[in-house]
Amino acid sequence: IEDIQQQIHENSPLSYARGLAGIGCGREYLSQHHFIQTETDDILEELDGIIFRSVIYKEFTDTSLHTGICGLGRYLLFRLSNSGTDPDKIKTLSNTMLLIHVIEKLERLLSESKRLTPDTQLLLAQIDKLHIYPSKVKTLLLKYKTEEPDINEERKDTMIPFPHSEYLFSTENSSLGIHNGYAAIGLGIIEQINSQHKTWRELI
């Protein structure tokens, strides 16, 4: 975690698979499952700022989870799903506002593609459960509806094998992310410590 923290900077990749969104979800996961005792608002403060500026100012053309705006949406969902989240806290309000921006940017992209991908449909279904911007979310789900997503189903189509430890020290490994990077290896260690604890794979 310290190694990843030291390497994060303003120009770090944003993507869920290989960048900040996935790393942030990994940290939230560790905190919510009590693997680390820390206040995530503190350790994710810098990352929150980068995500904030990206959602507000960046133009997105990719809706996917791994490389597009759905990855940032998933990060914000993780931040809001923390059981210790105070609904009146400035950080909570800020993340809620950002998620609304994500929804609006998704709406513009959906108006061009005219269809929900599995990633966009799953994200909107998860947001709907939190009752954030419900009128807009329900409208998008109905207007571009394909099939009802099962938000509890493990996504076997996107499962990524846990990388071996020698990959961590390979000169070819330049990724910090949750897809075969430092974050993936760190989460995989959880499974080695406790073979029954495999819920981290839902992140992938």
N, C-alpha and C positions, 0 to 999 in steps of 0.2 A: 504493500500500500504506500509506504514512504517513497519507494523507488518511482512508482507511477506518479505520485504527487509532485515530485521534483521535476518530472518531465512534461507536466502539463503547462501549456502556454497559450497565448491568444490565437496562435495559428495552428494549434493542434487540430487534427481532423475531427469533425463533428459526428461522424456516422455512428450508428448503433453497433455495427459489426466490428469496426476497427478504430473507433474513436471515443469521444467524450460521453456521448449519450449512453453507450453500453457500459463504460467504466462507472458512470454515475449510478446506473441501475444496479451494478454489482455491489457498490458501496452501500446503497440503500438496502439491498437484500441482506448483506452481512449484518447490518444494524437491526433490521426488523426481525431477523432470526437469531439475534443475540450472540453472534459470533464475535462481534466487537461491541464494546460499551462506549458509545460516543454519540454526541449530538450531531446529526448529519447536517443540520443547518450551518454548523461551523465548518466542518471539513469539506462541504460542497459549496461553500460561499463563492470561491473563485469560479468554479465550474458553472454555478447558477448564473453568474454574470455573463459568461461567454454564451451560454444557451439563450439568455434573455436577449442579448444583442443580435444573435443570429435569427431568432424567431421574429423579432421586430423588423430587422432591416434586410435580411437575406431573401432573395427571390428563389423559390424552389420549383424545380421541374420534375422531381422524382418523389413519388409518394411511398416508396417501399419502406419496410421496417429496417432492412440492413443498411441502406445507403441514403434514404430519403427522409422526408419530414415525419413520417410515422415513427421513426426512431426517436426523434426529439419528443414527439407526443407520448411515447411510452415512458421516456425518462420523467416527464412531468407527472404522468399517472403514478409512477413509483413514488415520487416525492409527496404526492397528495395522499397516497395510501398508507403512509406511516401512521400507526395508531396513536402516536403522541402528537399528531398534527392539531394545532389549535386553529379552528376555522376563522378566528378573528385576528390571527397573527399576520403581520405584514407579509412575511415570506409566503404564507399559504395563499393570501389574496393575490400576490404577485404571480405565483405559479398557476392559479386558477385563471387569471387574466391571460397569461401566456397560452394556456391550453385553448382558450377561446380564440386567440389569434391563429393557432394551429388549425382549428376547425374552419375558420374563415378562409385560410389559405388552401385547405383541402377542398373547400367548396368551389373555389376558382379552378383548381386543377380538375375536379370532377366534372365541371361544366364543359371542359374541353374533351376529356376522355369518354364521358357519358357512361362510365361503369365503375363499380366498386371492385377493387382487387381484394384478395383475401386479407392483405395487410390493412387496407383502409377500412374494410368492413369490421374486422376484429377490433381495431382501435376505436371506431365509433361506437361499437357495442359495449366496450369497456367504459368509455366516457359516459354513455347513456346510463349505466348502472350507478354512476356517481351523481347523476342528475345535474350535470353541468351543461348549460346552454341547451336544455332539453328540447325546446321547440325546433331549433336548427338541426340538432343531431337526428331527431326522429324524422324530420323532413328529408334529410339526406339519405337516411337508411331506407325510407319508403320510396323515394324518387329513383334511387339507383340500386334498388334491392336485387340481389342475386339469390343467395340461399342463406338461411339463418346460421350464423357462426356459433360454434360451441366454444365459449371463451375458457372453458375448463379443460378442453381436450389438449393433450400434449401434441405439439406440432412436430410429428415425426419427419415431415417433409423437409424441415429446416434444421434437424438435429445435426450437430457438428461433432465429430469425434474429439475426445479430449486429447490434446497434444502431449506427447511424451516430454519428460523433463529436459532431455537433451536439446529439444527445440528451443527452450527458454534461453539457452546460452549460445545458440547458433548465431553466427554473424549475419545470417539471412533474415533473422527475425527483427523487424523494425516496428512491429505493431504492439501497441499498448492495449488493444481492444479485447472485446469479449469473444471475438471470432479468431481463435488460434493465436491470441496475443498474451501478454502478461496477465491481464484480467482473467482470461479463460483458465490459465494455469493455476492462478490463485484460487479460483472457485473450485477447480478440480481437486485441489488438496483437501477441501472439505470432505469429498467422497472418500479419500484415502484415510482420513481421520475417523470418519464415521460412515461405514459402508451403507447404512440405512438411510442416510441423509442425501437424497438425490434430487431434491426439489430445485436445486440451483439450475438443473438442466432445462427447466421451464424458461429461464432467461434466454436460452439459445433457441 
